[in-house]
């Protein structure tokens, strides 16, 4: 009887560890498939320098915690996917993201937030940063401190 309990406990611990690690880090194996929808993201700052790109912002969703990002450069376009987690984001329960991507950005003409089904441009070299909530481009670095969501129903 004690042997069955020990084996069951070991199996439970191993399964829990697999589920935990899969939910926390396994999404990186699937590319942009498990990234948050770009429509749920608010960008508060974009700083594009020749050697690095810094992007800061928040999510419109209230519960998920930011756990990481992936990016891909395809020609002159950069695609960024942000991963949020409801279940295993308890280490840092904050929806804000602050990412710095060290890369040669001189050949990048557009930056997009991306997931498996949506893609939103957030910056391009000609117009600067795009405030998707206002549907316009804002030149230069983007501090949207005056953004107020529309509460009309």
LUMNU-944519 format. One record per residue (C-alpha): x, y, z. Coordinates in steps of 0.2 Angstrom, whole numbers, plus 5000, padded with zeros to 4 digits. Layout:
LUMNU-944519
XYZ;...
END
This chain:
LUMNU-944519
500050005000;501450125004;502350084988;500750134978;500650294987;502450334984;502350294966;500750394964;501550544973;503050534961;501950524946;500950674952;502550774955;503250734938;501650774929;501450934938;503250984934;502950944915;501351044915;502151194924;503651194913;502651174898;501451314902;502951424908;504151394894;503451274881;502651414871;504351464864;504251294854;502751344845;503251514838;501851654838;500451524840;500251554859;500651744860;499351864865;498251954853;499052124847;497352204849;497552184868;499252274869;499552454873;501252524868;501852674879;503652694872;504552634857;506452684856;507252624840;509152644840;510452574828;510952434840;509352404850;507452424850;506552454867;504752434868;503652464884;501852454887;500452364895;498952244891;497152284891;496752124900;496752124919;497351954924;498751894914;500551914918;501951944906;503151804905;504151834889;504351874870;504951804854;505451894838;505851864820;506551974807;505951944790;506752054777;506552234783;505052184795;505152134813;503852034821;503652024840;502551904850;502251934868;501751794879;500551814894;500051674906;498451664917;498851504927;500751504929;501151694930;501051704948;502951744950;502651924944;500851964942;501052114931;500352144914;501652274909;503052234897;504752314895;505752224881;507452264874;508052174858;509852194854;509952194835;510552294820;508952394817;509652504803;508852394790;507152374799;505752474791;504252414801;503952334818;502352224821;501552144836;501051974830;500151814835;499551664825;498051754817;498351944819;499752074815;499752254820;501052384815;501652484830;503152574821;503852614804;505352714799;504352844789;503052894802;503752834819;502652744832;500852704829;499552724843;498352584838;497052644850;496952814841;497352744824;498652864819;500552874818;501552984831;503253024826;504752994837;504752904853;503052864859;502552914877;500652904877;500452974895;498853064889;497952904883;496252884890;495152734885;493452774879;492152714892;490652744881;489452594880;
END
